[in-house]
Amino acid sequence: MRSGMRWTVGIFVSLLLLVVVVVVVFFVITYFAPNETSVPVAVRHNSNQGLTLNFGYLDAYLHKFLDSAEKHFMIGLPVRYYVFTDLPEKVPQIQLGPQRKLKVIRVSRYSRWQDISMMRMETISQSIGSDIRYHSNYVFCFDVDQEFKGRFGSEALGDSVALLHAHYYKLPKERFTYDKNPKSKAYMETGDFYYHAAIFGGLWQNVKNLTDSCYLSIMEDKKAGVEALWHDESHLNKYFWLNKPSRLLSPEYCWDQSIGDNTDISVTRLIWAPKNYQGLRVNVAS
């Protein structure tokens, strides 16, 4: 999510239909900073599927994210949450429903929130390769600074799933904030939509391809001394421009309540949590 900057956490949900939710505090399965964690969750159906979610700061957001997920996310399906954090002892105790499990994985931490956000791509890929792919077909990634408010179910599954950004879906393309630096691997002259990195998912093979591609592009930028405008989100937009998603989620799946015009959003399934970027940035840098 972004309103100045994005903080993420990762949750993987795997479905067999086992849904795996990966939460990274900074939740995004891949960046790790103080007070951040990622949690993967796996949910099981009677068919093979998986999901990954990214989450924000552990202290600020994780409990509410997980508690609301238990009420609205893939209800009736087996789910496994993977939480990646440098502070596993601070992961809250949540009463999980039947066929719902949570696994905490200790990770290293980065001093810059930008690196935490970008490097989640590597962590997600590694987790899929070493664990998740053996338990599910689908994976979804969500930012942690969010709260479920309505049904978020199997209708969101697809081979490759992307999300329309709530602040851009009504704007003309010329106002999309693609990376415009030709030196960056995320550079785009134009595109179709502006995708929000707060949620992405699909078959584990496709999510691994996405995260591998974004990670390689990020590392090439680092070697060249370049950093994309919106970090991993810029690289994700480039990826989806070249590799079209098969399912496109509307902003109701990740809505910012500060947006005044919500006349075409009759249901909010997931909302942005209130942000305290200044305070959280201090925690990450400390």
Secondary structure as GFF3:
##gff-version 3
##sequence-region A 1 286
A	DSSP	beta_strand	10	15	.	.	.	ID=ss1
A	DSSP	beta_strand	18	24	.	.	.	ID=ss2
A	DSSP	beta_strand	37	44	.	.	.	ID=ss3
A	DSSP	beta_strand	49	54	.	.	.	ID=ss4
A	DSSP	pi_helix	58	62	.	.	.	ID=ss5
A	DSSP	alpha_helix	63	72	.	.	.	ID=ss6
A	DSSP	beta_strand	79	85	.	.	.	ID=ss7
A	DSSP	three_ten_helix	88	90	.	.	.	ID=ss8
A	DSSP	beta_strand	100	106	.	.	.	ID=ss9
A	DSSP	alpha_helix	113	130	.	.	.	ID=ss10
A	DSSP	three_ten_helix	132	134	.	.	.	ID=ss11
A	DSSP	beta_strand	138	142	.	.	.	ID=ss12
A	DSSP	beta_strand	146	148	.	.	.	ID=ss13
A	DSSP	three_ten_helix	154	156	.	.	.	ID=ss14
A	DSSP	beta_strand	160	163	.	.	.	ID=ss15
A	DSSP	three_ten_helix	173	175	.	.	.	ID=ss16
A	DSSP	beta_strand	199	203	.	.	.	ID=ss17
A	DSSP	alpha_helix	204	223	.	.	.	ID=ss18
A	DSSP	alpha_helix	232	242	.	.	.	ID=ss19
A	DSSP	beta_strand	247	249	.	.	.	ID=ss20
A	DSSP	three_ten_helix	251	253	.	.	.	ID=ss21
A	DSSP	beta_strand	270	272	.	.	.	ID=ss22
A	DSSP	alpha_helix	277	285	.	.	.	ID=ss23
###
